[in-house]
Amino acid sequence: MKKEIAKGIYSVGVSDWNIRNFHGYLTKLGSSYNSYLVVDDKITLIDTVKAPFAEELLDRISEIVEPEKIDYLICNHVEMDHSGSMPKVMERAKNATIITTATAQKELALHYDTSSWKYQIVKSGDSIKIGQHTYDFVLTPMVHWPDNMVTYNEEEKILFSNDAFGQHIAHSEIFADELPMDYVLQQAKMYYANIVMPYSTQVISALTTASKLDIKMIAPSHGMVFRKDLDKILSLYDKWSHCRVNKKAVIVYDSMWHSTEKMAESIAKAFEDKGYCFKIFDLKQNHISEVMTDCLDAEYICVGSPTLNKNILPTVASFLTYLQGLITKGRKGILFGSYGWAGLNMKYMQRYFDESYIETVLTINDNFVPTENRLKEITNIVKEKI
Ligand code: FEO
């Protein structure tokens, strides 16, 4: 994946072709850990890669310059998919100075033996001239951890954005425009929904700062580099971070004997009649991270489960746990399901909705099997509420 993305600036990161589970996120396309090497009279490495790929990173660097010659290592983020190879790099680049945030310095010491590492600590607004290049630093705490920052190269107008604007795609190409743009943006959407969404307030703040920079290229630490049509990814981040939803409903459920499934279809009919676009997900067939991607721009999230043993089906509990951790304010919800002798499903699901700040506009809980007439009635009840 070594490639010169601008004069003297090389992509030296690695693709992780076979990773399929990234902390619960189904990464069907694998991922990449992007690292960038800047070569002029000083050598700078921007971020590293996950630990198992350290030798591959060092090999890629060695094709351009001996790793021992690295003068500076910019650490934008401590999470181990980006810092995991720092110990191996620092073993080789013994004289390198790490440029990072004060928070990151503390966190790195909680991950690795950093006793011999030299640091230059930066804060927002700081600039450092290294060789022919000037780097501006903007702290972006909680996009994705407290330590995060982004680095802007003034001469080439490149924003090294780390997790922000990433996509989980393993790739041999470098630039987003080498692939169909819709494909890349769909992966960026999945990434935002499953990783970045809880930090949307901080994203808004970071975008405000970024809007003051003249950015010609966005080089994230996962997936493709954006060098064309930057307005597309920037406007999507603006939309997603401000929770600008579409006229859309996500209807997600699991069912034991098809009652909850039939109710899901009745609810979908209501949205169809009212001109909404909608998607139905049976959690036996769909992964929670794919459902989450559609929740990102949905006005309504409708969740259904029957009662099972004083509780709900584990597939739905898993989804609700995941949803609760990720979703931001601004969505409406419907809870639905069926029960035999104890309608405890609603109580359980309501707690998740309340803690997810989803405004519950309707709950529908039917005893055993809804009749055809009842299913039509459910459609009408939902139509009156939405
Ligand atoms: Fe890609 Fe927060 O690490």
Boltz pocket constraint, residues with backbone or C-beta under 6 A from the ligand:
constraints:
  - pocket:
      binder: B
      contacts: [[A, 77], [A, 79], [A, 80], [A, 81], [A, 82], [A, 144], [A, 145], [A, 163], [A, 221], [A, 222]]
      max_distance: 6.0
